[in-house]
Every structure is written in structure tokens, then in C-alpha cells.
Amino acid sequence: MSFLIADKNKFKLTLEVVPPAGDDGRALLDKLVGLAALAFDGFSVASNPVAKPRMSAMVFSHLLQERTGKPAILHFTVRDHNRLGLQAEVWGARALGLDTIIAVTGDPSARNTENTTTTVNDLNVFELIQMASAANLCTGAVLDYRPEVNGLENEIKRIERKAAAGAQFIVTQPVYDRQTAQNLHDALGHIKVPVIMGILPLLSHKHALFLHNKVAGIAVPHALQKEMATAKDPVGAGIEQSRQMLALARELFSGACIMPPFDRFDILPRIL
């Protein structure tokens, strides 16, 4: 049984990891092995985030489990595989001892570049959830509440469909304030699956502005932007804010997923 649903009364804490670009994952694996003694439950492994190629998330998840002894959650995207490919990946994950996935649509593929990339989308994310659930994978879904367009009401309808398709847990986009967390808690109250709150630590005022202005689905409150702009130690301020969000997640949700930007795993001990 997946560690995410094995003990519903235990707060679950995961760490999101982006596989390396290229075929050599030793340096990143060594860093992550060094974190294994910290108080978190497992890894969450992204698949070609922002539509740029990385080592196979399934292969890296398998390597992570072997090297660290901690379970890995594998992200599957409908963007990159057709129906045949997704079915093969689902069975392959089971064969490698991976029992938990997150079904995602995937960031849009880049256009008008030298290396054009086709977005597949044979299946939609609801059908992927059904496929993975039928293979006895514990299947999660992402809640992208699109704060920049007040999209929570529409996203709750999508989450209801994802839960009906078989999603057994939900992971939210990063949250930066109590009001947003409370709004999500209240809106999800009728959906009886564990909710994992996303936490993406801020490193600087520039970082906060980039996330707020350029990344769909993330809103950094103006008060926090100002705090990062005036902080003498912006990284320290970001760590403290993440600690506050972790305490809030423990109060309102079933778990948290910490997403260290730019492989800044050195900040994790201070957050945890």
C-alpha cells in the first residue's frame, strides 16, 4: 500500500525533485542520499517540467528508491506519451516497485523553436487517472487553483471529476498565505481524500516576482513580495515563510510537498 494512504492519521511530508538533464544522475542522487535522514516521508519526482527534457522520471524514481530507501511518487503526463506509451509506463512503474503516481496534464510544449515538440494528449488527465487506478497504482491529482484568474470554483469541479475517476490524494500548487490555504480547505471539505499542500520556498524578491508574474497558478501576496524586497537575508526570510506554511499545512491538511527551487536542498534542514 502507498505510504500516502497507509496511515491516514499521519501527516505526510514529501520533497519534490526534478531529475537531471542528461544521463548522469550521480551528483543529484548523492545530494538526495545525504537528505534521507531528514524527517520527510518520500520524494515526488517531476516529469519534464516546463516542457524541457530531463532524465526519465520513472528511471530516476527507481534509482532514488534504491539509493535512499524512501518511496518515490512518479509524475505521469499526458503531454508526452500516447495511449500505448502511457499504458506501457503504468505497467513498467508497477514492475519497478513504484506504487504511487501523480497524473498531470503537463506544461505546454514550447512553440516556434528550432526543436519543435508535439503535444500528444491521446488521453486526458481523467482517463490517465482511470488507467493508473486500474493498474492498482495509488493515483494522485494536482489542484491548480489559478489564483491569477480566480479559478478555484472551476478547479474544484475538475477535482471532483478527478476524484470520481479514482484519484486517491490531491497535491496543490504552492500556497503563500493563510487565507488561500483556508479557502482551499473549505472548498475541498466535501472531497474525502488526503490533500497535500504545496510549499515552494522563496529565495529573493526577484524570485518572488518571477513566480507571481510569470508562472501560471502561483500568486505571491504583495505583502510577502514587499517583505522579500526589504529583507536583509532574503533566503532566511523565505525559509521562515516556508516554516510558517508547513505549520499551516499541519493545521489544515493531510500533508505538505516542499518544492526546493533550483536544487537548493541545503535549505531543507532549516525548514524541517
N, C-alpha and C positions, 0 to 999 in steps of 0.2 A: 504493500500500500504506500502511496506517495506520502512523504513526510509532511506535506502541506495539509493533508486531511486526516492523518493518523491520529492526532490528538487535537480535537477541536478547541480544547480549553487552553492550549499552549500558544502564546504569541510567537509567530514565525517571523524570522528576520533573514532576508536574502540579500545577496550582493550581486548587482548586475555587472557583467563582464562583456567586453567587446573582443572577439578573437583577433589575433594579429593579422596584418596584411602580409601575405606570403606564406611559405610552407614551414617556417621555423617558429614554433611556439615556445621554445625552451625558456627564453628570458621571461616571458609573461608567466609561464607556469611556475617558474622559480619564485617570482614575486607572490603569486597566489598561494603556493605551498607555505610561504612564510606567514600568511594570514590565517592559516587553517585553525590555529589555536584560539583565535578570537571568538567572541560569543555571538556567532551567527549560525544559521541552520543549513544554508546551502547557497549555491550560485544560480544566477539566472543569465543565460548566455544568448546574447543578441545575434540575429542573423542578418548580415549585410546592412547594418543601419545606415540611414541616409542614402540608401541605394548605391553604396560603394562596396566593391568586393573585399571580402575577408575570408580567412580560413573557414572551412565548413564548420558551422556551429555544432553539428552533430558530432563530428570528429573531436572538436575541442571540448565539448561536454564530456565525452567519453574519457579523454585524457585527464580532464580535471577530476573526474570521479576516481580514476585510478591513482592519481598522484596525491590527492588531498584526503580521500576517504569521505568527502562530503558530497551529497547528492547535487545534481545539476538539473536545472529546468531548461529545456531546449525551446527556443523560439522557432516556430514554423511560419513561413509567409506564403500567401497565395500568389504573391507577385512573381516569385522566381521559379515556380515549378508548375508543370501541367498536372492533370489529374493522375496520370500514370506515375509521374515523378513523386507526387505527394504520397500516394499510396505506398510506393517503394520506401520513401523516407520514414513513414509511420512504422512499417514493419521493421525497417532497419534499426530504428530507435529502440524498439522492444528487444531486438536481438542483442543489442549492445548494453542492455541493462538500464536504459533510460526509461523512467516510468511516468515522467511529468513533462508536459509541454505547455506553451502559451501559443494560441492560434492568433495570428495577426495578419492584417491586410498588407502591411509593408509600406514604407515611404515611397512616393512616386519615383519612378526611374527618370534619370536625367534625360533631357532632350537637347537637340541641336549641339551635340558634342561630336568629337571625332569618333568615339566608340559608342555608337547608338545602342541602346538596350531596349529590348522588348519587354513590356509588362504582360505577364501571361494571364493570370486571373481566370483560369479554367473553372475554378471553384470560387465561390465567395467564402468569406470567413465563417459563416454559419455552417456551410457544408463541410468545411475543414474541421470544425468542432465535432460535427457528427461522425466524420470519418475517423478522427483520432479517438473519440469516445468508443466507437465500435471496436477499435483495436485494444481496448482496455487501458488506454493511456489516461492518466489524470490530466484533464484538459482545462486550461485557464483561458481567460479573455481579458482584453485591455479595455479600460474605460477612458476614453479621450473626451473630456467634457467640454472641450473647445471654449475656454473662457473668453477668448477674444471675440466670439460671436454669440455669447450667451447660449451655448449649445447643450446645456445639461439636460433639458427636457427631452430633446430628441435622442440624446445619447442613452438616457435611461430606457427608452423604448428599444434601442438596439441591444442594450444589456439584457433586457427581458427576453428578447429573441435568442441571444447567445445562451442564456441560462436554459431556455426551453430546448435548445439544440444539444445541451449536455455539458455546458461549461460548469466546472465544479469550484472555481475560485475566480476572483477578479483582481486585476492589478491596475491601479490608477496612474495617470500621468502625475508628474511631480506637483506637490502641494506646498504652498509657502505661507499660509496663514490659517488661523483657527476658523474664520468664517467659511472659507472654502471647504475645509475639512468637515465642518458641521453640516454644510449644505449637502455634501456628498453622503455623509452618514444618514441624514434624514431621507434623502431621495432613494437610497438603496435599502432602506429598512425592510421593505417587503420582499426583497430578493434574498433567500435564505442560503447564501453561500459565503464563504470567507472573503473578506475584502482586504487586500494588501495595498497600503498607501505608498505611493512613490515619493522618494526624497532625493533630490538632486542638489548636492552642496554647491553653493556659490563660491567663486574664488576671487572675484573682483567686481568693481562697478561695471566695467566693460563686459564682463561675462554675464552679469545680470541683465544689462540692456540687450545683449545679443539674444538671450533666451526669450526675453519679453517681446522683442520686436521682430525676431526672425524665425522663431521656432513655433510652429502651429501647435496649439494645445497647452502651452505654458504661459502663465501670467505671473510676473513678479510684482507684488504690490509696490506702489510708488513710495510708500514709507520705507520699505525694505531697500528699494533702489537708493534712496537718499542715505540710509544707514550705511550701505556699502560704499557710497561715494565719499563719506566723511570718516570712515573707519581708518584708524592708524594702522591696523592689522586686518586687511580685508579677508585674508584666508581664515584667520581666527574668528572673525565675525561670521563668516559663512559656516564654520564648524559649529559655533554656538547656536546659530539659527537652525542647523540640522539637528542638533541635540534637542532643541525645543520641539521640532516637528516629530522626532522619534517619540518623545514623551506624549505628544498629542495622538500619535498613531496608537500607542499602547492604551490610551484612554478610549478611543473611538472605534478602532478597527481590530482585525484579527492578526495583522502583521504589517511589516514595512519592507520595502525594497529600496536599498540605498544604491544610488547610481553615481559612483565617483567619476567626475568628468576628466577626460584626458589621462586616464590611468593613474589618477592621483590617489593611489591606495594608501599612501603614507598618512593621510588624514583620518583613516578609519579608526585607529585606536583611540583617538581623541573624541570621535563621535560616539563610539560604543562604550 
